[in-house]
Amino acid sequence: MRKIFQFDGLDGETLSVGECKQDDRIALCISNGERETHMLLSRDEWEELMDLRYKFTVPSNEAALTAVQ
């Protein structure tokens, strides 16, 4: 496997993405220092995963904003 990129989380967890030489697949590895989870995806599955969009919303907290001012 050839590692393409890796994200290191603030909590010590990592997400590694690599390319497998056989079968033209993408390998994902999620680890937290104690455990690892591995997943193989086809190129089509990878492209579908990358097309997903996520929206994060954070509710405003007026009391906290007032206290800071």
CNS distance restraints for C-alpha pairs under 8 A (distance, minus, plus):
assign (resid   1 and name CA) (resid  18 and name CA) 6.03 0.50 0.50
assign (resid   1 and name CA) (resid  19 and name CA) 5.54 0.50 0.50
assign (resid   1 and name CA) (resid  20 and name CA) 4.63 0.50 0.50
assign (resid   1 and name CA) (resid  21 and name CA) 6.33 0.50 0.50
assign (resid   1 and name CA) (resid  27 and name CA) 7.80 0.50 0.50
assign (resid   2 and name CA) (resid  18 and name CA) 5.28 0.50 0.50
assign (resid   2 and name CA) (resid  19 and name CA) 5.26 0.50 0.50
assign (resid   2 and name CA) (resid  20 and name CA) 6.62 0.50 0.50
assign (resid   2 and name CA) (resid  21 and name CA) 7.85 0.50 0.50
assign (resid   3 and name CA) (resid  16 and name CA) 7.14 0.50 0.50
assign (resid   3 and name CA) (resid  17 and name CA) 5.98 0.50 0.50
assign (resid   3 and name CA) (resid  18 and name CA) 4.02 0.50 0.50
assign (resid   3 and name CA) (resid  19 and name CA) 6.40 0.50 0.50
assign (resid   4 and name CA) (resid  16 and name CA) 7.77 0.50 0.50
assign (resid   4 and name CA) (resid  17 and name CA) 5.67 0.50 0.50
assign (resid   4 and name CA) (resid  18 and name CA) 4.88 0.50 0.50
assign (resid   4 and name CA) (resid  19 and name CA) 6.77 0.50 0.50
assign (resid   5 and name CA) (resid  16 and name CA) 6.04 0.50 0.50
assign (resid   5 and name CA) (resid  17 and name CA) 5.53 0.50 0.50
assign (resid   5 and name CA) (resid  18 and name CA) 6.99 0.50 0.50
assign (resid   6 and name CA) (resid  14 and name CA) 6.86 0.50 0.50
assign (resid   6 and name CA) (resid  15 and name CA) 5.57 0.50 0.50
assign (resid   6 and name CA) (resid  16 and name CA) 4.28 0.50 0.50
assign (resid   6 and name CA) (resid  17 and name CA) 6.20 0.50 0.50
assign (resid   7 and name CA) (resid  14 and name CA) 5.57 0.50 0.50
assign (resid   7 and name CA) (resid  15 and name CA) 5.15 0.50 0.50
assign (resid   7 and name CA) (resid  16 and name CA) 6.47 0.50 0.50
assign (resid   8 and name CA) (resid  12 and name CA) 6.79 0.50 0.50
assign (resid   8 and name CA) (resid  13 and name CA) 6.16 0.50 0.50
assign (resid   8 and name CA) (resid  14 and name CA) 4.58 0.50 0.50
assign (resid   8 and name CA) (resid  15 and name CA) 6.68 0.50 0.50
assign (resid   9 and name CA) (resid  13 and name CA) 5.08 0.50 0.50
assign (resid   9 and name CA) (resid  14 and name CA) 5.79 0.50 0.50
assign (resid  12 and name CA) (resid  32 and name CA) 6.07 0.50 0.50
assign (resid  12 and name CA) (resid  33 and name CA) 7.22 0.50 0.50
assign (resid  13 and name CA) (resid  30 and name CA) 7.26 0.50 0.50
assign (resid  13 and name CA) (resid  31 and name CA) 5.57 0.50 0.50
assign (resid  13 and name CA) (resid  32 and name CA) 4.20 0.50 0.50
assign (resid  13 and name CA) (resid  33 and name CA) 6.98 0.50 0.50
assign (resid  14 and name CA) (resid  29 and name CA) 7.90 0.50 0.50
assign (resid  14 and name CA) (resid  30 and name CA) 5.72 0.50 0.50
assign (resid  14 and name CA) (resid  31 and name CA) 5.41 0.50 0.50
assign (resid  14 and name CA) (resid  32 and name CA) 6.49 0.50 0.50
assign (resid  15 and name CA) (resid  28 and name CA) 7.12 0.50 0.50
assign (resid  15 and name CA) (resid  29 and name CA) 5.74 0.50 0.50
assign (resid  15 and name CA) (resid  30 and name CA) 4.64 0.50 0.50
assign (resid  15 and name CA) (resid  31 and name CA) 6.75 0.50 0.50
assign (resid  16 and name CA) (resid  28 and name CA) 5.79 0.50 0.50
assign (resid  16 and name CA) (resid  29 and name CA) 5.10 0.50 0.50
assign (resid  16 and name CA) (resid  30 and name CA) 6.51 0.50 0.50
assign (resid  17 and name CA) (resid  26 and name CA) 7.13 0.50 0.50
assign (resid  17 and name CA) (resid  27 and name CA) 5.77 0.50 0.50
assign (resid  17 and name CA) (resid  28 and name CA) 4.76 0.50 0.50
assign (resid  17 and name CA) (resid  29 and name CA) 6.54 0.50 0.50
assign (resid  18 and name CA) (resid  26 and name CA) 5.85 0.50 0.50
assign (resid  18 and name CA) (resid  27 and name CA) 5.05 0.50 0.50
assign (resid  18 and name CA) (resid  28 and name CA) 6.51 0.50 0.50
assign (resid  19 and name CA) (resid  24 and name CA) 7.46 0.50 0.50
assign (resid  19 and name CA) (resid  25 and name CA) 6.23 0.50 0.50
assign (resid  19 and name CA) (resid  26 and name CA) 4.74 0.50 0.50
assign (resid  19 and name CA) (resid  27 and name CA) 5.96 0.50 0.50
assign (resid  20 and name CA) (resid  24 and name CA) 6.13 0.50 0.50
assign (resid  20 and name CA) (resid  25 and name CA) 5.33 0.50 0.50
assign (resid  20 and name CA) (resid  26 and name CA) 5.86 0.50 0.50
assign (resid  20 and name CA) (resid  27 and name CA) 6.49 0.50 0.50
assign (resid  21 and name CA) (resid  25 and name CA) 7.47 0.50 0.50
assign (resid  24 and name CA) (resid  42 and name CA) 6.95 0.50 0.50
assign (resid  24 and name CA) (resid  43 and name CA) 7.01 0.50 0.50
assign (resid  25 and name CA) (resid  40 and name CA) 6.44 0.50 0.50
assign (resid  25 and name CA) (resid  41 and name CA) 5.59 0.50 0.50
assign (resid  25 and name CA) (resid  42 and name CA) 4.70 0.50 0.50
assign (resid  25 and name CA) (resid  43 and name CA) 5.91 0.50 0.50
assign (resid  26 and name CA) (resid  40 and name CA) 5.70 0.50 0.50
assign (resid  26 and name CA) (resid  41 and name CA) 5.07 0.50 0.50
assign (resid  26 and name CA) (resid  42 and name CA) 6.16 0.50 0.50
assign (resid  26 and name CA) (resid  43 and name CA) 6.61 0.50 0.50
assign (resid  26 and name CA) (resid  46 and name CA) 7.01 0.50 0.50
assign (resid  27 and name CA) (resid  38 and name CA) 7.09 0.50 0.50
assign (resid  27 and name CA) (resid  39 and name CA) 5.75 0.50 0.50
assign (resid  27 and name CA) (resid  40 and name CA) 4.63 0.50 0.50
assign (resid  27 and name CA) (resid  41 and name CA) 6.35 0.50 0.50
assign (resid  28 and name CA) (resid  38 and name CA) 5.67 0.50 0.50
assign (resid  28 and name CA) (resid  39 and name CA) 5.11 0.50 0.50
assign (resid  28 and name CA) (resid  40 and name CA) 6.40 0.50 0.50
assign (resid  28 and name CA) (resid  41 and name CA) 7.89 0.50 0.50
assign (resid  29 and name CA) (resid  36 and name CA) 6.67 0.50 0.50
assign (resid  29 and name CA) (resid  37 and name CA) 5.62 0.50 0.50
assign (resid  29 and name CA) (resid  38 and name CA) 4.59 0.50 0.50
assign (resid  29 and name CA) (resid  39 and name CA) 6.55 0.50 0.50
assign (resid  30 and name CA) (resid  36 and name CA) 5.61 0.50 0.50
assign (resid  30 and name CA) (resid  37 and name CA) 5.23 0.50 0.50
assign (resid  30 and name CA) (resid  38 and name CA) 6.66 0.50 0.50
assign (resid  31 and name CA) (resid  35 and name CA) 5.62 0.50 0.50
assign (resid  31 and name CA) (resid  36 and name CA) 4.26 0.50 0.50
assign (resid  31 and name CA) (resid  37 and name CA) 6.40 0.50 0.50
assign (resid  32 and name CA) (resid  36 and name CA) 6.83 0.50 0.50
assign (resid  41 and name CA) (resid  45 and name CA) 5.73 0.50 0.50
assign (resid  41 and name CA) (resid  46 and name CA) 5.98 0.50 0.50
assign (resid  42 and name CA) (resid  46 and name CA) 6.17 0.50 0.50
assign (resid  43 and name CA) (resid  47 and name CA) 6.14 0.50 0.50
assign (resid  44 and name CA) (resid  48 and name CA) 6.21 0.50 0.50
assign (resid  45 and name CA) (resid  49 and name CA) 6.16 0.50 0.50
assign (resid  46 and name CA) (resid  50 and name CA) 6.19 0.50 0.50
assign (resid  47 and name CA) (resid  51 and name CA) 6.22 0.50 0.50
assign (resid  48 and name CA) (resid  52 and name CA) 6.82 0.50 0.50
assign (resid  61 and name CA) (resid  65 and name CA) 6.38 0.50 0.50
assign (resid  62 and name CA) (resid  66 and name CA) 6.06 0.50 0.50
assign (resid  63 and name CA) (resid  67 and name CA) 6.22 0.50 0.50
assign (resid  64 and name CA) (resid  68 and name CA) 6.34 0.50 0.50
assign (resid  65 and name CA) (resid  69 and name CA) 6.45 0.50 0.50
